[in-house]
Amino acid sequence: MEPLLRALAAPASARIRAWVLGAFPRGQSGIDYDHPAGDPGLFGPDSTTWRIHADFPGMLSGGLCALMLQTLHPLALAGVWDHSQFRTDLVGRLRRTTNFVAGTTYAGRSEAERLIAHVDRIHAQVSGVTPDGRPYRARDPQLLTWVHVTESYGFLEGFRRYSPVALPAGAGDAYYAEVRRIAERLGARDVPASETEVSQYFADIGKLLRFDERSREVLAVLARIRLPVPAANLSREVFLGAGAVLLPDWAASRLHLTRAQRAKARVSARALRAMAPLFRSALRDGVAQRACKRVGVDPAILERWP
């Protein structure tokens, strides 16, 4: 954003900054992004992951897209249903997921590995049986792959749709090849490493997916989520719609999105796309920029491809 345009947009950027920091407060995760100096972490400043995960609109809308997708897998959904407080603390769940993704992306290597080990310990406590008698456990390599692929798909498509920085040819493949490291460290296996492999993965897993009463309830909770921000209902509608428009066609059909709902989602997507430069202007001092400072590079590298 040019300096003059940035000055003209300053009031709107200030409101957006207050919005974001109200929903996702800083300094509460306990993650150290500033040390040790020179440590590139698991990815580093030349990675595709650092650039894609630096884009807030794409990450939040992509994360919501992933949640919608995840309601289609009965075994993955059972773990959420039985072992989380999604009905009463969905915002907290979003914040914890945000902290994990940010920390494993931008913190130093030991800090990232600490976060992975912490999540693995939580996964070890999550197991049970679905209503139709099938056992599940969060450490199941196939379930870990499902959760990882849905999240990575959402983040990549969110960047592709809402970032002012165009995604160059081959960057999607590079991204999937990079981020599978996190899933594999958690125990996932046969993790897709390219856009073609992700498309094939979704085609292969389709027979295991279904939309049922539990799916409907989780989506209903998501539709009622109230972020602690001004104009909470409008903000929710914009981001939920912007996330829904990222869904693959097959998933939108499985989730029974009506023609009216899809049209509304497209309006939300256009609104978020128009606001995306303001988000970048408002959030120029986040964890991605701190990571750049830690390794001694100009944060402007995040706005261009190596």
Phi, psi and omega in degrees: 000128182294153184305316181296314179297323179296320179295318179294328183271358187306314180301316179294321179297322180296321178293320178295320179299315178298322178301308185294314183289338173288322180280324183230077184300148178266159173080009182251355184275340184075009181273132180266111179261357189256349183223157351280149181304135178085352181283116182281354183073206184278346185234303178093166188291344178270001186278154172293324183300318179301323183284316182292319182282354178276352186263104187298311181302317180294323181289315181291313178296321178294323177295321177292323174301316180298319178299319178297315178299319185294339178292349183273349182257110186302322182287318177295321181293327180299321179297318177295317183298316187271336192234008179232167179255045186298331181292326186249346185217049180293324177299318178298321178295318178298319180294318180295319177296317179300316180295321180294314180296315180296317182293317180288339178277311194248344179284168176296167187300313183295323178292318178297318180292328175297317179296318179297317180296323179296314179294322178297322178295322177294316179302326182297338182266356186255109176201165180171200182225135179287164179303334179265013170092009180269130178285151175218156173208141185294338179276001177301121182304325181290321178291322177299321178295317179301310181298318180296314184295318180297320179293312181298319177301312181299316181296317181294314181291328176296316177296314183301323186272324192246346181283140173291344180268120182293146178272115182285164178302135178089346183291327178297317177297317179299320181297310180298323179294326180285307191287346177296344177302321181293313180299318181293325176295332178276350177114004178292153180227154179054047183281126179303141185237017178201167179296322178297317180294324177294317177300317179293322178301313180297321179296320182289324186274353185308324184291343180269351187265152175201157178249115184228193183297324178294319177302314181299319182292317179297318178296324178294319176297317179298321181291342179259359185304137181238100177290145181283065184221163174296152180050050188302318182294317179295316179300317179298314182297320180297310185286323176296317178295319179294331175284320182296326182290344178279344183300141171300153182304319182297324181286320177301322178291316179298326180276002176059040175289127182283168177300321179294319179295322179292322178295319178297321178297322179294324176296316178299319180298319178295322179295315181292321178301320180292327183274346188306317178299328178293323176298316180297319179295323184282337189238060183262012183224034182273196186292330178296317179292324177295322178296320177300317179297321181299322182263002173078036177237157179289126179302343179298342179298336181292344183258012174213162184262141180292000000 
